[in-house]
Amino acid sequence: MTILSNLLALSLVALAQAVPNVTPVLAQGGCSVYPSYDASTGIAGPWIIQVDQCTNTTSSQPCSINGYGDNVQVRRLADDTGIHEGYITIASVNDQAKTPIRCNDATGTNNSILEALTPTGVSGYAWNQINITNIPFSAPLMWGLPADASIPIEPYYHYVDGKRQPGLFLGSHNVTTWGIKYYEPDAASTVDGEPYWFIRLLGPGSADPTTGEALEEGEYETFIRVYGS
């Protein structure tokens, strides 16, 4: 019985080591594929993004943060006099204030971009484009990146056995699986003084360059879903 129980436990852990196997398909139509699209302005939203189908990769227990929404952490460099860049992260407590996100077709660039309402100083906020960094083993979702250091974020539908699944998911280059890891607050970067969950896209080259491991210690896998989709 003990051997059987151990085998069952190991099987459950193995099953918990990956998010569901889906086929991502790029959603065509610009901002119109997102919730709350206004054709007169070319803007969809605002809404938030959420953890969806998160998988605890360290045990058979379910991930405790499914449905949690996004917030921000700022990145301050030496001699910075304001806030110029930062990260879109996931709140550690789901009743914390969330960061609004929208899709904007009206930028004059012929491209749909995602923007987040991010802090600019003590009390100021502005809409800033969010992208993924072009560093494969890091690839967080950020604002304030220069164009040559960023990759556009894209909307995807998920298909299983040829059937479209509910929801619209964020990703890039046909990848929609993200790593998500808990961090304690950092006085230099945390806006609200609370812990947070850091997300990074798990695309090609995302393994740890030193260890070769696909995930960092304590890192889970998840999809990032647009709320209301």
Secondary structure, DSSP 8 states (H G I E B T S, - for coil): -HHHHHHHHHHHHHHTTS----EEEE--SGGGGSSSEETTTTEEEEE-EEEEEEE-TTSSS--TTTT-BEEEEEE--TT--S--EEEEEEESSTTS----EEEES-SSSSS-EEEEEEE-SSS-EEEEEEEEES-TTT-BEEES--GGGEEE-EEEEEEETTEE-SS-EEEBTTB--EEEEEE---TTTBSSS--EEEEEE--TT-S-TTT--SS-TT-EEEEEEETT-
